[in-house]
Amino acid sequence: MLDHLKANNRAWAERMVARDADFFRRLERQQAPEYLWIGCSDSRVPANEIVGLDPGELFVHRNVGNLAPPQDANYLSVLQFAVDVIKVKHVLVVGHYGCGGVGAAVDGKRRGLVDHWLHPIREVAHEHSPELDAISDLTARLNRLCELNVIRQVKNVVSDVFVQEAWARNQDLCVHGWVYSLTNGLVTDLNVTVSRPEEIPKASFAQPHS
Protein backbone atom coordinates (compact mmCIF):
# COMPACT_ATOMS: atom_id res chain seq x y z
CA MET A 1 0.00 0.00 0.00
CA LEU A 2 1.04 3.59 -0.70
CA ASP A 3 3.79 2.31 -2.98
CA HIS A 4 3.76 5.61 -4.90
CA LEU A 5 4.67 7.50 -1.72
CA LYS A 6 7.50 5.06 -0.96
CA ALA A 7 8.76 5.44 -4.52
CA ASN A 8 8.59 9.22 -4.18
CA ASN A 9 10.61 8.96 -0.97
CA ARG A 10 13.34 6.93 -2.61
CA ALA A 11 13.52 9.30 -5.55
CA TRP A 12 13.71 12.29 -3.21
CA ALA A 13 16.50 10.69 -1.13
CA GLU A 14 18.45 9.93 -4.29
CA ARG A 15 18.11 13.53 -5.47
CA MET A 16 19.31 14.88 -2.13
CA VAL A 17 22.38 12.61 -2.13
CA ALA A 18 23.14 13.46 -5.75
CA ARG A 19 23.09 17.13 -4.84
CA ASP A 20 25.03 16.73 -1.57
CA ALA A 21 26.63 13.37 -0.77
CA ASP A 22 26.98 14.23 2.93
CA PHE A 23 23.46 15.59 3.36
CA PHE A 24 21.92 12.81 5.46
CA ARG A 25 25.09 12.16 7.48
CA ARG A 26 25.15 15.84 8.39
CA LEU A 27 21.46 15.82 9.32
CA GLU A 28 21.99 12.78 11.52
CA ARG A 29 24.76 14.46 13.50
CA GLN A 30 23.00 17.68 14.45
CA GLN A 31 19.73 19.60 14.52
CA ALA A 32 20.44 23.30 14.80
CA PRO A 33 17.75 25.33 13.05
CA GLU A 34 17.54 29.04 13.71
CA TYR A 35 13.79 29.19 13.14
CA LEU A 36 10.63 27.84 14.78
CA TRP A 37 7.62 27.87 12.46
CA ILE A 38 4.18 27.85 14.11
CA GLY A 39 1.78 27.34 11.24
CA CYS A 40 -1.44 25.80 10.04
CA SER A 41 -1.88 22.09 9.31
CA ASP A 42 -3.32 22.95 5.89
CA SER A 43 -1.73 20.69 3.26
CA ARG A 44 -1.32 23.65 0.90
CA VAL A 45 1.13 25.41 3.25
CA PRO A 46 4.42 23.42 3.23
CA ALA A 47 6.62 25.30 5.69
CA ASN A 48 10.10 24.41 4.40
CA GLU A 49 9.21 24.94 0.74
CA ILE A 50 7.60 28.33 1.26
CA VAL A 51 10.81 29.81 2.66
CA GLY A 52 13.20 27.67 0.62
CA LEU A 53 14.83 25.80 3.50
CA ASP A 54 16.09 22.21 3.58
CA PRO A 55 15.28 19.63 6.27
CA GLY A 56 17.20 20.54 9.41
CA GLU A 57 16.86 24.29 8.89
CA LEU A 58 13.33 24.83 10.22
CA PHE A 59 11.77 23.49 13.43
CA VAL A 60 8.04 23.15 12.76
CA HIS A 61 4.85 23.05 14.81
CA ARG A 62 1.54 22.94 12.96
CA ASN A 63 -2.08 22.78 14.04
CA VAL A 64 -5.50 23.77 12.74
CA GLY A 65 -5.62 27.56 12.59
CA ASN A 66 -1.94 28.14 13.54
CA LEU A 67 -2.81 28.69 17.21
CA ALA A 68 -0.42 29.26 20.10
CA PRO A 69 -2.75 28.61 23.06
CA PRO A 70 -1.14 29.16 26.48
CA GLN A 71 -2.95 26.09 27.85
CA ASP A 72 -1.87 23.64 25.11
CA ALA A 73 0.90 21.29 26.32
CA ASN A 74 1.83 20.22 22.78
CA TYR A 75 2.52 23.76 21.59
CA LEU A 76 4.23 24.70 24.87
CA SER A 77 6.54 21.68 24.68
CA VAL A 78 7.59 22.60 21.17
CA LEU A 79 8.12 26.23 22.14
CA GLN A 80 10.21 25.36 25.19
CA PHE A 81 12.34 22.83 23.28
CA ALA A 82 12.91 25.31 20.46
CA VAL A 83 13.80 28.20 22.77
CA ASP A 84 15.62 26.45 25.62
CA VAL A 85 17.29 23.49 23.90
CA ILE A 86 17.71 24.34 20.21
CA LYS A 87 17.93 28.07 20.98
CA VAL A 88 16.24 29.25 17.82
CA LYS A 89 16.68 32.92 17.03
CA HIS A 90 13.32 33.49 15.35
CA VAL A 91 9.77 32.30 16.02
CA LEU A 92 7.54 32.67 12.96
CA VAL A 93 3.80 32.59 13.52
CA VAL A 94 2.47 32.03 10.01
CA GLY A 95 -1.19 32.02 9.04
CA HIS A 96 -2.59 31.92 5.54
CA TYR A 97 -5.39 33.62 3.67
CA GLY A 98 -8.31 31.34 2.89
CA CYS A 99 -7.71 29.35 6.10
CA GLY A 100 -10.41 26.72 6.56
CA GLY A 101 -9.90 26.73 10.31
CA VAL A 102 -10.55 30.46 10.55
CA GLY A 103 -13.64 30.12 8.39
CA ALA A 104 -14.92 27.16 10.42
CA ALA A 105 -14.48 29.10 13.65
CA VAL A 106 -17.05 31.70 12.67
CA ASP A 107 -19.47 30.08 10.19
CA GLY A 108 -21.84 28.88 12.91
CA LYS A 109 -21.69 25.18 11.95
CA ARG A 110 -21.13 22.47 14.56
CA ARG A 111 -18.16 20.15 13.97
CA GLY A 112 -17.44 18.62 17.37
CA LEU A 113 -14.12 18.77 19.19
CA VAL A 114 -12.51 21.12 16.68
CA ASP A 115 -15.08 23.77 17.66
CA HIS A 116 -13.48 23.86 21.11
CA TRP A 117 -9.99 24.09 19.60
CA LEU A 118 -11.02 27.01 17.37
CA HIS A 119 -12.67 28.98 20.18
CA PRO A 120 -9.73 31.44 20.49
CA ILE A 121 -10.38 32.54 16.90
CA ARG A 122 -14.02 33.25 17.77
CA GLU A 123 -12.77 35.36 20.67
CA VAL A 124 -10.57 37.36 18.29
CA ALA A 125 -13.53 37.81 15.93
CA HIS A 126 -15.73 39.02 18.79
CA GLU A 127 -13.08 41.44 20.06
CA HIS A 128 -12.65 42.97 16.61
CA SER A 129 -16.29 42.71 15.48
CA PRO A 130 -16.71 46.44 14.67
CA GLU A 131 -13.78 46.35 12.26
CA LEU A 132 -14.74 42.99 10.75
CA ASP A 133 -18.44 43.86 10.40
CA ALA A 134 -17.46 46.95 8.43
CA ILE A 135 -15.89 44.74 5.73
CA SER A 136 -18.75 43.84 3.40
CA ASP A 137 -16.89 41.27 1.28
CA LEU A 138 -16.86 37.90 3.07
CA THR A 139 -13.51 36.79 1.66
CA ALA A 140 -11.85 40.05 2.65
CA ARG A 141 -13.43 39.85 6.11
CA LEU A 142 -12.11 36.32 6.68
CA ASN A 143 -8.68 37.30 5.37
CA ARG A 144 -8.57 40.16 7.87
CA LEU A 145 -9.56 37.70 10.60
CA CYS A 146 -6.65 35.49 9.48
CA GLU A 147 -4.35 38.47 10.06
CA LEU A 148 -5.88 39.30 13.43
CA ASN A 149 -5.54 35.68 14.49
CA VAL A 150 -1.82 35.68 13.65
CA ILE A 151 -1.38 38.91 15.60
CA ARG A 152 -3.12 37.42 18.63
CA GLN A 153 -0.93 34.30 18.50
CA VAL A 154 2.20 36.45 18.32
CA LYS A 155 0.97 38.19 21.46
CA ASN A 156 0.52 34.76 23.10
CA VAL A 157 4.06 33.72 22.18
CA VAL A 158 5.75 36.88 23.43
CA SER A 159 3.78 36.68 26.68
CA ASP A 160 4.89 33.12 27.39
CA VAL A 161 7.25 32.48 30.30
CA PHE A 162 9.75 30.56 28.12
CA VAL A 163 10.16 33.54 25.82
CA GLN A 164 10.22 36.00 28.70
CA GLU A 165 12.93 33.98 30.47
CA ALA A 166 14.99 33.78 27.28
CA TRP A 167 14.94 37.56 27.00
CA ALA A 168 15.78 37.88 30.71
CA ARG A 169 19.01 35.94 30.09
CA ASN A 170 19.76 38.10 27.01
CA GLN A 171 19.13 35.34 24.51
CA ASP A 172 18.66 36.58 20.95
CA LEU A 173 15.04 35.82 20.05
CA CYS A 174 12.59 37.57 17.73
CA VAL A 175 8.92 36.68 17.27
CA HIS A 176 7.30 37.53 13.93
CA GLY A 177 3.80 37.42 12.45
CA TRP A 178 3.36 36.52 8.79
CA VAL A 179 0.49 35.56 6.49
CA TYR A 180 0.96 33.35 3.44
CA SER A 181 -1.10 33.81 0.28
CA LEU A 182 -2.28 30.70 -1.55
CA THR A 183 -2.97 32.92 -4.55
CA ASN A 184 0.60 33.93 -5.31
CA GLY A 185 2.80 31.97 -2.88
CA LEU A 186 4.08 35.08 -1.12
CA VAL A 187 4.28 35.87 2.60
CA THR A 188 3.29 39.23 4.05
CA ASP A 189 4.98 40.53 7.18
CA LEU A 190 2.32 41.98 9.51
CA ASN A 191 4.91 44.20 11.21
CA VAL A 192 4.35 42.94 14.74
CA THR A 193 7.89 41.66 15.33
CA VAL A 194 8.99 41.71 18.97
CA SER A 195 12.62 41.12 19.96
CA ARG A 196 12.57 42.17 23.62
CA PRO A 197 9.88 42.67 26.28
CA GLU A 198 10.02 46.48 26.15
CA GLU A 199 8.69 46.33 22.59
CA ILE A 200 5.49 44.49 23.52
CA PRO A 201 3.45 47.60 24.51
CA LYS A 202 4.57 49.36 21.32
CA ALA A 203 3.74 46.49 18.96
CA SER A 204 0.78 47.38 16.72
CA PHE A 205 -1.13 44.26 17.70
CA ALA A 206 -4.45 45.48 16.38
CA GLN A 207 -3.63 47.87 13.56
CA PRO A 208 -5.19 47.20 10.16
CA HIS A 209 -2.74 45.75 7.68
CA SER A 210 -1.94 48.05 4.76
N, C-alpha and C positions, 0 to 999 in steps of 0.2 A: 504493500500500500504506500501511496505517496512517493512512488518511485521517481516521479518528475522532480520533486523537491530534493530528493537525495542526489539525483543527477545534477541538478542546479548547484548543489553544495559542492560537489566534486569539481565541477567546472570552475566555480568561483575560487576554490582553494588553489587550483592549478594556475589560475590567472594571477592570484596574489603572489605565489611563489615565483612565477615567471617574471613578475615585475620586481620582486625583492626576495631573493633566496633566503634571507634571514628573518623574514617577516614574522612567521609564527614562533620561531625560537625567541625572538625579541619580545613578543607579546607574552609568552609563557614566563619570562623572567620578571616582568615588572608591569604593574598597572599604575600609571602616574598621569592621569588626565588633569588638565587645568580647569575643566568645565564640568559643572553639573547641570543637566538639562531636565527641567520639570515640565513635561508636556502632556498632550492628550494622547489617549490610546488609539485614536483614529488611524486606520491603516494607510491613509493618504498623506500622513505627516511623518516620514522617516527621518528621525533626528539627525543621524550622521550624514545622510546624503544632502539634506537641506543646507548644511554649513560646510560640506566638503571635507569631512574628517574621516579618517580611517578608524577601524576598531582599535580600542586602547586610548583614543584621544578624547572621548566624551563619555562621562558617567551619566547614565540615563535613568530617570524615574518617570513612568507614564501612568496616567489613570484617566478615567472618563471626566472630561471637562478641565483637565490640567489644574487640579485643586491642590492646595497646600494647607490642609486643615490641621490646626494645632492639636487636635485630639486623635489624629490618625497615626498609629504606631508604625505602619509601613512607611509612610512618607517621612516621619521623624527619624526612623532608623537609617534611611537612605541619606537624609540631610546630615545627621551626625557623622556617619561614616565618611561622607564626602568632605565635610569641613574639618573633622578632628583627625581622621586617619589619612585620607588621601591628600587633604589640604588643598582642595581646589581653590582657584583664585577668582572664579566667576560662577555665579548661580544664574542660570537663564530660565526664567518662567516664560514659557512660550505657548500662547494660545493660537487659534487659527479661525479665520473668518469662515462662516458656514458650519460652525461646530454643532454637531447633532446633540451633544450633551447640553449645551447652552440652550438650544431650541427646546429640548425635552424638559428642561427645568421650568419653563414658563408657558408651555402650550396647554396646560390644564389637564392633560391625559394622565391616567394612572398606569404605572409600569412596575410597581412593586418596590423591591429593595433599593433600586437605583434612584427612586424618588427621594429617599432619605439621604443618599450620597450627594445628590444635586441640590439639596436644600440651601447650602451657602450661596449658590448662584441666585436662587429666588430672593434671598436676603439682599444681595447686591441690587437686583432689579427693583425691589421695593424701596431701598434707600435712594435710588436714583430715578424713581418713577416720573418726577416732573420732566426731567431731561429726556427720558426714553419715550414718554407719552407724546412729547412734542415732535417726534420723528415719525412722519406719516407712513413712510415706506417700511414694510415689515422687515425686508432683508437688511436695510440700513440700520433699523432699530436693533436687530439681533447682532449685527456686526459691532455696533457700539457697546452692546452688553458683553460681547466677547472681550472687547478692550477693557471695560470696567472690571470684568472678572479677573483678567490678568493683573490689573493694577491692585485689586484687593489681595490677590495671592502674593504679590511682591510684598505688600504690607505685612502679610502673615509671616513671610520668610524673614524679613528684617526685624520683626518683633520677637523671633524665636530665641530662646536662651542660648542655643548652640552658636548662633550667629553673633549674638551680643557678647558671648564669652570670647569668641574668636577676635572680635574687635578690641575687647578689653586687653588681650595679650598682644595687640598690635599685629595681628595676622592680616595679610593682604587679602581682602575679600570684597567683591562687588556683586550686587544683586541687580539684575536687569529685568525689564518687562518687554517682551516682543510679541508681535502677532504675525503669523504666517498667512499668506494669501494662496489659496488653492488655484486661483485664477491665473496668476503669473509666476508663482514659485518664489516670490520675494518676501523677506521679512521686513516689518516696520518696527522701529524702535519707538516705544511709547514715552521715552524720556522721563522715566521714573527711577533711573539708576541711583542706588544708594551704596556708598563705599565706607561710610562710618556713621555712627549713631547720631551725630550732630546734624546730619543731612536729612534725617527722617522727617522732622517737622516742616522742612522746606520743600520736600518732594511734592510735586503736583499730582497727588494721588487721585484727584477727581476732576482734573481739567479735561475738557474735550480735546480729542486728538485733532490736529490740523494737518 
